[in-house]
Amino acid sequence: MAGRATGHSSAIPAWRRRIEERIAKARALIGRLICFRSGNNRPRIVRTIRMAFAGTNVSLSQPDITQKLMERIDDLKQRIAAWGKRIRRYTERSTRFNQNRLFQSDQKRLYASMERPIVSGTGPAPNQADTVAFWRGLWSEPVNHSEAP
């Protein structure tokens, strides 16, 4: 196994796992940025915020820090969307490629696999009147949310 760091392989490509890890880290950072914006000044959160703005010449004591936080959150959300679209494009292309190959070799198996029901949401659709009544009842009741700890 010359040239390989590890001797095992996975069904998920390494580049996809790396992108999914990046997405998870970016989501965690967004959560911490939102915590800081809402007033959580715990040392771990502040340390994470300092690392997020490292090398950008942004100080946490600046008056426009909330604007900088919003820009950073928006930037991270756009990056997450781009990474997700990259994975989605690959998945769609891979599915298309496999279906084309299966069509050329065994059409019967292709059509059988396409007729299988998708697992999520396979039950009967709920009655529209019941759904409307449920949401009306849910939204019409006033709820008191205590924001203070």
VOKOLDO-408388 format. One record per residue (C-alpha): residue in three letters; x, y, z. Coordinates in pm, whole numbers, plus 50000, padded with zeros to 5 digits. Layout:
residues N
AlaXYZ;...
end
This chain:
residues 149
Met500005000050000;Ala502535025749895;Gly501365061749906;Arg498435055750142;Ala498355067850499;Thr495785042350611;Gly495015007850482;His491225010350511;Ser488715028050292;Ser485175039650352;Ala482065041850140;Ile482055079550199;Pro484875097350013;Ala487475114950227;Trp486795148850067;Arg483095145750157;Arg483915137050519;Arg486235167250535;Ile483505190150400;Glu480965176050648;Glu483455182250931;Arg483925218050808;Ile480145222750805;Ala479865209351161;Lys482635232451285;Ala481105262551109;Arg477685255051262;Ala479245252651607;Leu480995286051552;Ile477745302151438;Gly476125290051759;Arg478885305251969;Leu478735338151775;Ile474985340051836;Cys475535332352207;Phe478055360652232;Arg475745384352047;Ser472925376652292;Gly475125386452587;Asn476885354252691;Asn480365365852796;Arg481715333352939;Pro485485329152895;Arg485185299352658;Ile482755318252433;Val484945349552436;Arg488015328452351;Thr486165312952057;Ile485075347351935;Arg488655360251955;Met489825330351750;Ala487025336151496;Phe488195371851444;Ala491925364151465;Gly493895382051195;Thr491005405051100;Asn491995435051317;Val488615433951494;Ser488475440751867;Leu485625428752086;Ser485435463052248;Gln484605481051921;Pro481195497951908;Asp480255480651581;Ile481065445451703;Thr477445434251652;Gln477685444351286;Lys480945424751252;Leu479315394751423;Met476375395951182;Glu478735397750883;Arg480755368151012;Ile477595347751078;Asp476285355850730;Asp479635346650573;Leu479665313150755;Lys476065305850651;Gln476935312550287;Arg479975289750310;Ile477855262150465;Ala475325265850182;Ala478085263749920;Trp479625232850081;Gly476205216450105;Lys475515223749738;Arg478855208149646;Ile477905176149828;Arg474405176849676;Arg475785181049322;Tyr478105151449374;Thr475285129849515;Glu472945138149227;Arg475665131748969;Ser476615098949134;Thr472975087549144;Arg472515097048779;Phe475705078748680;Asn474705047048867;Gln471195047648721;Asn472575051948368;Arg474965022948418;Leu472195001248564;Phe469905010648274;Gln472494998348026;Ser473124965648210;Asp469844955748381;Gln466774977248313;Lys464484954848516;Arg466514960148832;Leu466654997848769;Tyr462885001248740;Ala462364978849043;Ser464665000949249;Met462875032449127;Glu459465018449226;Arg460485011849587;Pro458835036949817;Ile461035062749985;Val461165055950358;Ser460475091050491;Gly456945104450462;Thr455395073250313;Gly452245073450524;Pro448925087750411;Ala448725125450398;Pro446955141450695;Asn443525156550652;Gln443785193550565;Ala441025203850808;Asp442745185551095;Thr446055201951012;Val444525236851000;Ala442685230851329;Phe445875218451496;Trp447945248751397;Arg445145273451475;Gly444835258751823;Leu448585259651871;Trp449075295651761;Ser445955309951925;Glu447045301152280;Pro449205328452440;Val452455315452585;Asn454715333452831;His458385326452756;Ser460725336653034;Glu463905349952875;Ala465745356053203;Pro467565326753369;
end
